[in-house]
Amino acid sequence: MKQSLEIIPAIDLRGGRCVRLRQGDYDRETIFGDDPVAMAHRWIGLGGTRLHLVDLDGARDGIPANAEIVSEIVAAVDVPCQLGGGIRSQAAVRGLIEDIGIDRVIVGTGALKDPEWFRAMAGDFPQRVCLGLDARDSMVATEGWRDVSKTPALDLATGYADLPLAAVIYTNIAQDGMLAGIDPATLDDLRRIADLGLPVIASGGVTSIDDVRMLTELADECPGLIGVIVGRALYEGTLDLGEAIEVTRA
């Protein structure tokens, strides 16, 4: 029996609240709740088997900033949680995994700017570190998506294809939070990264059940595509989590 595509609800944290940004813009924020723990229970109750947590303050400032509420979420749920945002030191990686109990840490800026350190983290914590590949026009963006580099996302992934990564999380920033659907360029990028032999999780743009069907079909062709993160579509109600999970299992 083939492994079904995992639907992963996102909880983005800023100032201890659940929010969503449009295209990573901190000035285009929507607040969806003041109780992230209750939100976590909501998504798990609807069938979620993993949670994607984002420390938006940490991503912007370069140091984890929502550790207290992250700890509360991890302690309150019985599913694995992955976290990204501001993870740029060994102490941060070790503390999140060993002290807080985060299942997977997601590193973006550090992977681009300090390859030696990123390689060391992946080696010290095999299958616990994800490469956060946030791209605008297929170029890697860092520092909470404020800076766009001249490094193609596919090149960065290729350079780390030999590491024991838990996954590559690929986000098309232009689509993130816009409820515009998955575009063909994103599908092509996902396919190319999966072809490297790396596990891939799609993020950004999932809006409707048709997007989930499209990604499920791609996963049938590319077994390396193992999951999809869904955020605003769940909060706005354009996608039903239970229905999305059923589609991936059909």
C-alpha positions in Angstrom: 0.0 0.0 0.0 1.5 3.3 -1.0 2.0 6.1 1.5 -0.6 8.8 1.2 0.3 12.5 0.9 0.2 14.0 4.4 -1.9 17.1 4.8 -0.2 19.3 7.4 -2.1 22.2 9.0 0.0 25.3 9.6 -0.1 27.4 12.7 1.8 30.7 12.2 2.8 32.4 15.5 3.4 36.1 16.0 3.3 37.7 19.4 1.8 34.4 20.8 -1.3 34.6 18.4 -2.3 32.6 15.4 -1.9 34.8 12.3 -1.4 34.5 8.5 0.6 36.8 6.3 0.1 37.4 2.6 3.3 36.6 0.6 5.3 36.8 3.8 4.5 40.5 4.3 4.5 41.4 8.0 2.3 44.4 7.1 -0.4 42.2 5.6 -1.3 40.2 8.6 -4.6 38.5 9.5 -5.2 37.4 13.1 -7.1 34.1 13.3 -7.0 33.4 17.0 -5.5 34.2 20.4 -5.2 30.6 21.5 -2.8 28.5 19.4 -3.2 25.5 21.6 -7.0 25.4 20.9 -6.2 25.8 17.2 -3.8 22.9 17.4 -6.5 20.7 19.0 -9.0 21.9 16.3 -6.8 20.6 13.4 -6.0 17.4 15.2 -9.6 16.8 15.9 -10.4 17.1 12.2 -7.8 14.4 11.4 -4.4 16.2 11.3 -1.5 13.9 11.9 1.2 16.5 12.1 1.4 20.3 12.7 3.5 22.8 11.0 4.5 25.7 13.3 6.1 28.9 12.2 7.7 31.4 14.5 7.2 34.6 12.5 8.9 36.8 15.0 11.9 34.4 15.0 12.1 34.4 11.2 12.2 38.2 11.1 14.6 38.7 14.1 16.9 35.7 13.6 16.3 34.1 17.0 13.3 31.9 18.3 10.8 34.2 19.9 7.7 32.0 20.6 9.3 29.2 22.5 6.8 29.3 25.4 3.7 28.9 23.3 5.5 26.3 21.1 6.2 24.3 24.2 2.6 24.5 25.3 1.4 23.2 21.9 3.9 20.3 21.8 2.9 19.3 25.4 -0.8 19.5 24.6 -0.9 17.4 21.5 -0.1 13.8 20.6 1.1 14.3 17.0 4.6 15.3 15.9 5.2 19.0 15.3 7.7 20.7 13.0 8.9 24.2 13.5 10.6 26.9 11.4 11.6 30.5 12.0 14.8 31.9 13.3 16.6 28.6 13.9 20.2 29.7 13.2 22.3 28.2 16.0 23.2 24.8 17.3 21.7 25.8 20.7 18.4 26.6 19.0 18.3 23.3 17.2 19.3 21.2 20.2 16.9 23.1 22.5 13.9 22.7 20.2 14.5 19.0 19.6 15.8 17.8 23.0 14.1 20.2 25.5 10.8 21.2 23.8 10.2 18.0 21.8 9.9 19.4 18.3 10.0 16.5 15.8 11.6 18.4 12.9 13.3 21.8 12.8 13.2 23.7 9.6 16.2 25.8 8.6 16.2 28.2 5.7 18.5 31.3 6.1 21.2 29.2 7.9 21.3 26.7 5.0 22.0 29.4 2.5 24.4 31.6 4.5 26.3 29.0 6.5 26.4 25.7 4.6 29.1 24.2 6.8 26.9 24.7 9.9 23.8 23.4 8.2 25.7 20.2 7.2 26.8 19.8 10.8 23.3 20.1 12.1 21.9 17.6 9.5 24.6 15.2 10.5 24.2 15.7 14.3 20.4 15.3 14.0 19.7 12.9 11.2 16.1 12.9 9.9 15.3 15.7 12.3 16.4 18.7 10.2 14.4 20.0 7.2 15.7 22.4 4.5 13.3 25.3 4.3 13.4 26.3 0.6 11.5 29.5 0.3 11.5 30.8 -3.2 10.4 33.9 -5.2 10.6 33.3 -8.9 12.5 30.1 -8.1 15.3 32.1 -6.2 15.9 31.5 -2.5 14.6 34.1 -0.1 15.9 34.5 3.5 15.5 36.6 6.6 11.8 36.0 7.0 11.5 36.3 3.2 12.6 39.9 3.1 15.8 39.2 1.2 15.9 37.4 -2.2 19.2 35.9 -3.1 20.7 35.1 -6.5 20.8 31.4 -5.6 18.3 29.2 -7.5 16.2 27.0 -5.1 17.0 23.9 -7.1 20.8 24.5 -6.9 20.6 24.8 -3.1 18.6 21.6 -2.8 21.0 19.8 -5.1 24.0 20.8 -2.9 22.4 19.1 0.1 21.0 16.0 -1.7 23.6 13.8 0.1 22.4 14.8 3.6 20.1 12.7 5.9 17.4 15.4 5.8 13.9 14.8 7.1 12.5 16.7 4.2 12.8 19.7 1.9 9.9 22.1 2.5 9.4 24.1 -0.7 7.3 27.3 -0.5 6.4 29.5 -3.4 6.3 32.9 -1.7 4.3 34.6 -4.5 1.5 32.1 -3.9 1.7 31.9 -0.1 -1.4 33.2 1.7 -3.0 34.5 -1.5 -5.6 31.7 -2.1 -4.6 31.7 -5.7 -4.0 27.9 -6.2 -1.0 25.9 -7.1 0.7 27.2 -10.2 2.5 25.0 -12.9 5.9 26.5 -12.0 5.6 25.2 -8.4 4.6 21.7 -9.6 7.7 21.7 -11.9 10.0 22.8 -9.0 8.5 20.1 -6.7 9.0 17.4 -9.4 12.7 18.5 -9.9 13.5 18.4 -6.2 11.8 15.0 -5.7 13.9 13.8 -8.6 17.0 14.5 -6.5 15.9 11.7 -4.2 14.9 14.1 -1.3 11.6 13.9 0.5 9.6 17.0 -0.4 6.8 18.9 1.3 4.8 21.4 -0.7 3.8 24.8 0.8 2.1 27.9 -0.4 -0.9 28.4 -2.6 -3.1 25.4 -1.7 -6.6 26.8 -1.9 -9.1 24.2 -2.9 -9.7 20.4 -3.0 -8.7 20.6 -6.7 -5.2 21.7 -5.6 -5.0 18.7 -3.2 -6.1 16.3 -6.0 -3.4 17.8 -8.3 -0.7 17.3 -5.7 -1.9 13.8 -4.9 -1.6 12.9 -8.6 1.9 14.4 -8.6 2.8 12.3 -5.5 1.7 9.2 -7.4 4.2 10.1 -10.1 6.9 11.3 -7.6 6.9 9.2 -4.4 9.3 11.7 -3.0 6.5 14.2 -2.5 5.4 13.2 1.0 3.3 16.1 2.2 1.6 19.5 1.8 1.3 22.3 4.2 -2.1 24.1 4.3 -2.7 27.4 6.0 -5.0 30.2 5.0 -7.3 27.9 3.0 -8.2 26.1 6.2 -8.7 29.3 8.2 -10.8 30.9 5.5 -12.8 27.8 4.8 -12.0 27.3 1.1 -10.7 23.8 2.0 -12.0 21.3 4.4 -9.3 19.4 6.2 -11.2 16.1 6.5 -12.1 16.1 2.8 -8.5 16.9 1.9 -7.3 13.9 3.9 -9.9 11.6 2.3 -8.8 12.7 -1.2 -5.2 11.7 -0.4 -6.2 8.3 0.8 -8.5 7.5 -2.1 
